[in-house]
Amino acid sequence: MRVITGIAGGRKLKAPENYDIRPTSDTVKEALFNILQFDIEGRKVLDLFAGTGQLGIEALSRGAGSCTFVDTSKKALDIVGKNLETCKLKGKLVNEDARLFLKRGGKYDIVFLDPPYASGLYDEILDSIASADILSQGGYIVAESLRELSLPELSEPYKKLKEYRYGRIKLTLYTRS
């Protein structure tokens, strides 16, 4: 697992030895950042269910203005902190359940949503994002899931834009108009 490009391009990222965390594959990560490539510079990013932090770190490496990494696991956030240090990047680490974090609100331009696939949290978290209205106008939510999982439509002003399939993985892109 590595940072693909940007100021930290090529740096190797740490992953847990027991693989309790499922990192996004390089193929899917590269496809995701090709989709967002012109919408990253200077943006405020939220990496929910951060795991190793690789999505937020990739965004920072490509010029995002800031990134908040949220995870319930202290071990995961320790890995995120080490990965940020390795890449000479800065981010805000929040050790909290994503549902509680979202209740506090705030505005973000890009939200990465990648909970454990079997968690059943997708609908609830997407609804919480829309209810708290944390996405800035023209911002994006990128949800990574298994291909067969059907993700919901969200109420206005949120809109499901497109689904992208990569083998058994699907990326679902939402925006706030």
Sequence and secondary structure as in RCSB ss.txt:
>XXXX:A:sequence
MRVITGIAGGRKLKAPENYDIRPTSDTVKEALFNILQFDIEGRKVLDLFAGTGQLGIEALSRGAGSCTFVDTSKK
ALDIVGKNLETCKLKGKLVNEDARLFLKRGGKYDIVFLDPPYASGLYDEILDSIASADILSQGGYIVAESLRELS
LPELSEPYKKLKEYRYGRIKLTLYTRS
>XXXX:A:secstr
 B  SSTTTT B    TT  S    HHHHHHHHHHHTTS TT EEEEET TT HHHHHHHHTT SEEEEEES HH
HHHHHHHHHHHHT   EEEES HHHHHHT   EEEEEE   GGG  HHHHHHHHHHHT EEEEEEEEEEEETT  
     TTEEEEEEEEETTEEEEEEEE 
